[in-house]
Amino acid sequence: MIVCDSSEVLTPHALAVNPKLQGKGIGKMVVENILNIARKEHKKAVRLDVLGA
């Protein structure tokens, strides 16, 4: 568990990959970019809510 203020958390509001394009690494690339942004902004955590199909 990470204890931090909400200003220390990066929360992407939407992330979706077209079902026809899933399994091609697109989501992974997007998440890697989100993590890189969080590092550059010195965030302590990233919150990503995930929904299954």
A tleap script that builds the chain and sets N, CA, C and O, in Angstrom:
source leaprc.protein.ff14SB
mol = sequence {
  NMET ILE VAL CYS ASP SER SER GLU VAL LEU
  THR PRO HIE ALA LEU ALA VAL ASN PRO LYS
  LEU GLN GLY LYS GLY ILE GLY LYS MET VAL
  VAL GLU ASN ILE LEU ASN ILE ALA ARG LYS
  GLU HIE LYS LYS ALA VAL ARG LEU ASP VAL
  LEU GLY CALA
}
set mol.1.N position { 0.834 -1.175 0.000 }
set mol.1.CA position { 0.000 0.000 0.000 }
set mol.1.C position { 0.883 1.244 0.000 }
set mol.1.O position { 1.868 1.320 0.735 }
set mol.2.N position { 0.520 2.212 -0.830 }
set mol.2.CA position { 1.251 3.470 -0.911 }
set mol.2.C position { 0.378 4.558 -0.303 }
set mol.2.O position { -0.778 4.729 -0.690 }
set mol.3.N position { 0.936 5.283 0.644 }
set mol.3.CA position { 0.212 6.396 1.259 }
set mol.3.C position { 0.680 7.673 0.577 }
set mol.3.O position { 1.863 8.007 0.616 }
set mol.4.N position { -0.259 8.388 -0.053 }
set mol.4.CA position { 0.099 9.629 -0.722 }
set mol.4.C position { -1.131 10.506 -0.890 }
set mol.4.O position { -2.268 10.043 -0.798 }
set mol.5.N position { -0.876 11.763 -1.133 }
set mol.5.CA position { -1.923 12.750 -1.389 }
set mol.5.C position { -2.441 12.557 -2.812 }
set mol.5.O position { -1.722 12.044 -3.669 }
set mol.6.N position { -3.662 12.956 -3.063 }
set mol.6.CA position { -4.234 12.780 -4.403 }
set mol.6.C position { -3.440 13.520 -5.480 }
set mol.6.O position { -3.465 13.121 -6.644 }
set mol.7.N position { -2.737 14.593 -5.106 }
set mol.7.CA position { -1.914 15.318 -6.078 }
set mol.7.C position { -0.682 14.517 -6.503 }
set mol.7.O position { -0.023 14.860 -7.485 }
set mol.8.N position { -0.376 13.462 -5.769 }
set mol.8.CA position { 0.780 12.618 -6.073 }
set mol.8.C position { 0.401 11.383 -6.882 }
set mol.8.O position { 1.220 10.486 -7.084 }
set mol.9.N position { -0.856 11.345 -7.346 }
set mol.9.CA position { -1.363 10.196 -8.098 }
set mol.9.C position { -1.763 10.649 -9.495 }
set mol.9.O position { -2.483 11.636 -9.652 }
set mol.10.N position { -1.301 9.934 -10.498 }
set mol.10.CA position { -1.731 10.179 -11.872 }
set mol.10.C position { -2.887 9.234 -12.166 }
set mol.10.O position { -2.772 8.022 -11.989 }
set mol.11.N position { -4.010 9.803 -12.618 }
set mol.11.CA position { -5.194 8.988 -12.901 }
set mol.11.C position { -5.652 9.225 -14.341 }
set mol.11.O position { -6.334 10.212 -14.617 }
set mol.12.N position { -5.286 8.336 -15.253 }
set mol.12.CA position { -5.813 8.460 -16.621 }
set mol.12.C position { -7.331 8.245 -16.578 }
set mol.12.O position { -7.816 7.352 -15.883 }
set mol.13.N position { -8.064 9.056 -17.313 }
set mol.13.CA position { -9.523 8.970 -17.234 }
set mol.13.C position { -10.131 7.942 -18.173 }
set mol.13.O position { -11.237 7.458 -17.929 }
set mol.14.N position { -9.437 7.609 -19.224 }
set mol.14.CA position { -9.994 6.621 -20.148 }
set mol.14.C position { -8.862 5.937 -20.919 }
set mol.14.O position { -7.916 6.579 -21.374 }
set mol.15.N position { -8.986 4.657 -21.044 }
set mol.15.CA position { -8.036 3.874 -21.837 }
set mol.15.C position { -8.823 2.724 -22.449 }
set mol.15.O position { -9.390 1.894 -21.738 }
set mol.16.N position { -8.848 2.690 -23.746 }
set mol.16.CA position { -9.584 1.627 -24.423 }
set mol.16.C position { -8.832 1.236 -25.695 }
set mol.16.O position { -8.206 2.070 -26.348 }
set mol.17.N position { -8.908 -0.028 -26.022 }
set mol.17.CA position { -8.333 -0.524 -27.271 }
set mol.17.C position { -9.460 -1.222 -28.022 }
set mol.17.O position { -10.165 -2.072 -27.478 }
set mol.18.N position { -9.607 -0.846 -29.259 }
set mol.18.CA position { -10.619 -1.469 -30.106 }
set mol.18.C position { -10.452 -2.989 -30.033 }
set mol.18.O position { -9.342 -3.492 -30.207 }
set mol.19.N position { -11.540 -3.728 -29.778 }
set mol.19.CA position { -11.440 -5.184 -29.678 }
set mol.19.C position { -10.755 -5.837 -30.889 }
set mol.19.O position { -10.092 -6.863 -30.738 }
set mol.20.N position { -10.905 -5.262 -32.068 }
set mol.20.CA position { -10.273 -5.822 -33.269 }
set mol.20.C position { -8.756 -5.674 -33.231 }
set mol.20.O position { -8.042 -6.381 -33.943 }
set mol.21.N position { -8.257 -4.745 -32.393 }
set mol.21.CA position { -6.823 -4.486 -32.327 }
set mol.21.C position { -6.184 -5.011 -31.046 }
set mol.21.O position { -4.980 -4.856 -30.842 }
set mol.22.N position { -6.977 -5.624 -30.192 }
set mol.22.CA position { -6.442 -6.142 -28.937 }
set mol.22.C position { -5.478 -7.297 -29.199 }
set mol.22.O position { -5.595 -8.010 -30.196 }
set mol.23.N position { -4.532 -7.466 -28.289 }
set mol.23.CA position { -3.549 -8.535 -28.420 }
set mol.23.C position { -2.362 -8.168 -29.289 }
set mol.23.O position { -1.545 -9.028 -29.617 }
set mol.24.N position { -2.256 -6.899 -29.667 }
set mol.24.CA position { -1.167 -6.447 -30.531 }
set mol.24.C position { -0.179 -5.557 -29.785 }
set mol.24.O position { 0.720 -4.984 -30.400 }
set mol.25.N position { -0.334 -5.433 -28.467 }
set mol.25.CA position { 0.609 -4.646 -27.673 }
set mol.25.C position { 0.287 -3.165 -27.583 }
set mol.25.O position { 1.069 -2.398 -27.023 }
set mol.26.N position { -0.855 -2.749 -28.126 }
set mol.26.CA position { -1.214 -1.327 -28.116 }
set mol.26.C position { -1.474 -0.846 -26.684 }
set mol.26.O position { -0.970 0.203 -26.282 }
set mol.27.N position { -2.241 -1.595 -25.930 }
set mol.27.CA position { -2.526 -1.231 -24.539 }
set mol.27.C position { -1.252 -1.163 -23.716 }
set mol.27.O position { -1.086 -0.265 -22.890 }
set mol.28.N position { -0.361 -2.102 -23.939 }
set mol.28.CA position { 0.921 -2.121 -23.222 }
set mol.28.C position { 1.721 -0.859 -23.526 }
set mol.28.O position { 2.301 -0.261 -22.620 }
set mol.29.N position { 1.757 -0.454 -24.778 }
set mol.29.CA position { 2.481 0.764 -25.159 }
set mol.29.C position { 1.875 1.992 -24.484 }
set mol.29.O position { 2.600 2.867 -24.011 }
set mol.30.N position { 0.557 2.055 -24.442 }
set mol.30.CA position { -0.111 3.195 -23.817 }
set mol.30.C position { 0.190 3.233 -22.321 }
set mol.30.O position { 0.494 4.295 -21.778 }
set mol.31.N position { 0.109 2.089 -21.657 }
set mol.31.CA position { 0.395 2.033 -20.212 }
set mol.31.C position { 1.855 2.404 -19.949 }
set mol.31.O position { 2.137 3.111 -18.982 }
set mol.32.N position { 2.776 1.951 -20.775 }
set mol.32.CA position { 4.183 2.313 -20.606 }
set mol.32.C position { 4.365 3.832 -20.718 }
set mol.32.O position { 5.140 4.420 -19.964 }
set mol.33.N position { 3.659 4.460 -21.649 }
set mol.33.CA position { 3.725 5.912 -21.789 }
set mol.33.C position { 3.123 6.616 -20.575 }
set mol.33.O position { 3.651 7.631 -20.121 }
set mol.34.N position { 2.034 6.089 -20.056 }
set mol.34.CA position { 1.422 6.653 -18.848 }
set mol.34.C position { 2.414 6.583 -17.686 }
set mol.34.O position { 2.564 7.554 -16.943 }
set mol.35.N position { 3.087 5.454 -17.525 }
set mol.35.CA position { 4.069 5.305 -16.450 }
set mol.35.C position { 5.244 6.262 -16.636 }
set mol.35.O position { 5.751 6.814 -15.659 }
set mol.36.N position { 5.678 6.463 -17.869 }
set mol.36.CA position { 6.757 7.413 -18.133 }
set mol.36.C position { 6.347 8.833 -17.760 }
set mol.36.O position { 7.145 9.577 -17.190 }
set mol.37.N position { 5.120 9.214 -18.073 }
set mol.37.CA position { 4.609 10.534 -17.705 }
set mol.37.C position { 4.579 10.670 -16.183 }
set mol.37.O position { 4.976 11.701 -15.640 }
set mol.38.N position { 4.114 9.639 -15.508 }
set mol.38.CA position { 4.057 9.667 -14.042 }
set mol.38.C position { 5.456 9.853 -13.454 }
set mol.38.O position { 5.632 10.615 -12.504 }
set mol.39.N position { 6.436 9.171 -14.004 }
set mol.39.CA position { 7.818 9.317 -13.515 }
set mol.39.C position { 8.318 10.744 -13.719 }
set mol.39.O position { 8.911 11.336 -12.818 }
set mol.40.N position { 8.075 11.294 -14.912 }
set mol.40.CA position { 8.524 12.655 -15.213 }
set mol.40.C position { 7.866 13.680 -14.303 }
set mol.40.O position { 8.472 14.695 -13.960 }
set mol.41.N position { 6.625 13.413 -13.914 }
set mol.41.CA position { 5.886 14.328 -13.037 }
set mol.41.C position { 6.090 13.996 -11.562 }
set mol.41.O position { 5.446 14.585 -10.693 }
set mol.42.N position { 6.990 13.049 -11.280 }
set mol.42.CA position { 7.340 12.646 -9.906 }
set mol.42.C position { 6.117 12.190 -9.099 }
set mol.42.O position { 5.994 12.493 -7.912 }
set mol.43.N position { 5.224 11.462 -9.760 }
set mol.43.CA position { 4.059 10.909 -9.068 }
set mol.43.C position { 4.480 9.675 -8.282 }
set mol.43.O position { 5.407 8.964 -8.669 }
set mol.44.N position { 3.801 9.434 -7.195 }
set mol.44.CA position { 4.092 8.250 -6.371 }
set mol.44.C position { 3.287 7.033 -6.816 }
set mol.44.O position { 3.664 5.896 -6.535 }
set mol.45.N position { 2.159 7.280 -7.522 }
set mol.45.CA position { 1.288 6.176 -7.898 }
set mol.45.C position { 0.509 6.518 -9.162 }
set mol.45.O position { 0.339 7.683 -9.519 }
set mol.46.N position { 0.046 5.474 -9.819 }
set mol.46.CA position { -0.845 5.604 -10.979 }
set mol.46.C position { -2.070 4.787 -10.657 }
set mol.46.O position { -1.961 3.636 -10.235 }
set mol.47.N position { -3.232 5.369 -10.851 }
set mol.47.CA position { -4.486 4.625 -10.633 }
set mol.47.C position { -5.135 4.414 -11.994 }
set mol.47.O position { -5.463 5.365 -12.704 }
set mol.48.N position { -5.310 3.157 -12.334 }
set mol.48.CA position { -5.937 2.809 -13.599 }
set mol.48.C position { -7.029 1.791 -13.317 }
set mol.48.O position { -6.742 0.656 -12.937 }
set mol.49.N position { -8.271 2.190 -13.501 }
set mol.49.CA position { -9.389 1.268 -13.334 }
set mol.49.C position { -9.562 0.494 -14.644 }
set mol.49.O position { -9.527 1.076 -15.729 }
set mol.50.N position { -9.747 -0.807 -14.530 }
set mol.50.CA position { -9.831 -1.664 -15.709 }
set mol.50.C position { -11.166 -2.390 -15.718 }
set mol.50.O position { -11.607 -2.919 -14.698 }
set mol.51.N position { -11.802 -2.409 -16.879 }
set mol.51.CA position { -13.045 -3.147 -17.070 }
set mol.51.C position { -12.809 -4.229 -18.108 }
set mol.51.O position { -12.204 -3.964 -19.147 }
set mol.52.N position { -13.264 -5.412 -17.853 }
set mol.52.CA position { -13.148 -6.502 -18.809 }
set mol.52.C position { -14.292 -6.468 -19.813 }
set mol.52.O position { -15.347 -5.882 -19.570 }
set mol.53.N position { -14.054 -7.100 -20.922 }
set mol.53.CA position { -15.089 -7.141 -21.959 }
set mol.53.C position { -16.110 -8.201 -21.639 }
set mol.53.O position { -17.063 -8.389 -22.395 }
savepdb mol mol.pdb
quit
